Amino acid sequence: MLALSCVRDRIVQHALASALSSHFDSALHPSAFAWRRGRSTRDALVAVDHALADGRQWVFRGDIEEFFDRIPPSLLLRGLQDLTADNDLVALIETLLSAGALLGGRILDPTLGTHRR
């Protein structure tokens, strides 16, 4: 199931993503290319070419099916708290994560996942 946020929440989510991306980008491994600002598939291919030229023989491409559907929100929030130590920011993200979804006139309260938007 795909949850679509209201316009106000999308604006908040975009602002959060913009503010946090540079902070979290530095925590990612240099060989990670997906979903990173300023990195493209072309950059990934150049990195693979360099690795092959250096004598490496293996390339790993991974994608975990339904990964975002299975993230425990409490684990995510704990990790955010550890990385940012900003209680207000973590509380805002918790509010966004706990927003229900309207389905057939009922509000479904999420217990798992990040509700890809």
C-alpha positions in Angstrom: 0.0 0.0 0.0 1.3 3.5 -0.9 0.4 6.4 1.4 0.1 9.8 -0.2 0.6 12.8 2.0 -1.3 16.0 2.0 0.4 19.0 0.4 1.4 20.5 3.8 3.1 17.2 4.9 4.9 17.0 1.5 6.3 20.4 2.0 7.5 19.5 5.5 9.0 16.2 4.2 10.8 18.0 1.4 12.3 20.6 3.8 13.4 17.8 6.2 15.0 15.9 3.3 16.8 19.0 2.1 18.0 19.9 5.6 19.1 16.3 6.6 20.6 15.0 3.3 24.0 16.7 3.6 24.2 15.6 7.3 23.4 12.0 6.6 25.3 11.9 3.3 28.6 12.1 5.1 27.6 9.0 7.2 27.2 6.8 4.1 29.9 4.7 2.5 31.6 6.4 -0.5 30.6 3.5 -2.7 26.9 4.0 -2.1 25.3 5.9 -5.0 21.5 5.4 -4.8 19.3 8.2 -3.5 22.2 10.6 -3.0 22.3 14.2 -4.2 25.0 14.9 -6.7 25.5 11.2 -7.6 24.2 9.6 -10.7 24.3 6.2 -12.4 27.1 7.6 -14.6 29.1 8.3 -11.4 28.5 4.7 -10.3 29.6 3.3 -13.6 32.8 5.4 -13.5 33.5 4.1 -10.0 33.0 0.5 -11.2 35.4 1.1 -14.2 38.0 2.5 -11.7 37.6 -0.6 -9.4 38.0 -2.9 -12.4 41.1 -1.1 -13.6 42.5 -1.5 -10.0 42.1 -5.2 -10.4 38.9 -5.8 -8.5 36.7 -8.5 -10.0 33.4 -8.3 -8.2 30.6 -5.7 -8.3 27.7 -5.9 -6.0 24.3 -4.3 -6.9 21.8 -4.7 -4.2 18.2 -3.7 -3.6 16.1 -5.0 -0.7 12.6 -5.7 -1.8 10.0 -3.8 0.3 12.8 -2.4 2.6 11.0 0.8 3.5 7.8 -1.2 4.3 9.5 -3.1 7.0 11.5 -0.4 8.9 10.5 -0.4 12.6 9.7 3.3 13.3 11.1 3.0 16.8 14.5 1.8 15.5 14.6 4.6 12.9 13.7 7.3 15.5 16.4 5.9 17.8 19.0 6.2 15.0 17.9 9.7 14.2 18.2 10.7 17.8 21.7 9.3 18.0 22.7 11.1 14.8 21.1 14.5 15.4 20.4 14.8 19.2 17.6 17.2 18.1 14.5 16.2 20.1 12.2 18.6 18.1 13.4 17.2 14.8 12.9 13.6 15.9 9.4 14.5 17.3 8.4 16.0 14.0 9.6 12.9 12.1 7.8 10.7 14.5 4.6 12.7 13.8 5.0 12.2 10.1 5.7 8.5 10.5 2.7 7.9 12.7 0.2 9.6 10.4 -2.5 7.3 9.4 -3.8 6.4 6.0 -7.4 6.8 4.9 -8.7 3.6 3.3 -12.4 3.0 2.6 -13.4 5.6 5.1 -11.2 4.2 7.9 -7.9 5.5 9.2 -5.3 2.8 9.3 -2.6 3.5 12.0 0.8 2.4 10.8 2.9 0.1 13.0 5.7 -0.6 10.5 7.4 1.1 7.6 8.1 4.6 6.5 5.1 5.0 4.3 6.8 5.8 1.0 5.4 9.0 -0.3 
